[in-house]
């Protein structure tokens, strides 16, 4: 009889230890999976932010290149159809960049929005100058217009650098 009781007690103890070990392993696994899921989600948010800002910068670069092409056409007084098609490409690049700006602003982080808006506003001032130059392209004051455009370009580049610098700091955390 004592043998049967001892066997039962050892069986009960084994089941308790085995069940406890299984519970502990399952609990640790679930906790680690939860942490991994949180890290994955956090990284996905960072990746989406990064891509929104990269897209905006790429479109801003395309816009700046189309703006330079338009300046070249304005300076060399290209024929009507050439300058009109260049202006259309410039306007399309502006729209594409403006669309991407909203996505980058929404993506955040909030501290980067100030630099993004400053860069965009500098581009807007430069674009307005270029638009006026295009409208008044028959005028003879191209040297003054080109000099102002170059000064504005320098301001745009400074704002772009500030935006990129802060973006590198905030998006690499």
Secondary structure, DSSP 8 states (H G I E B T S, - for coil): -HHHHHHHHHHHHHHHHHHHHHHHHHHHHHHHHHHHHHHHHHHHHHHHHHHHHHHHHHHHHHHHHHHHHHHHHHHTT--HHHHHHHHHHHHHHHHHHHHHHHHHHHH--HHHHHHHHHHHHHHHHHHHHHHHHHHTTTSS-HHHHHHHHHHHHHHHHHHHHHHHHHHHHHHT-
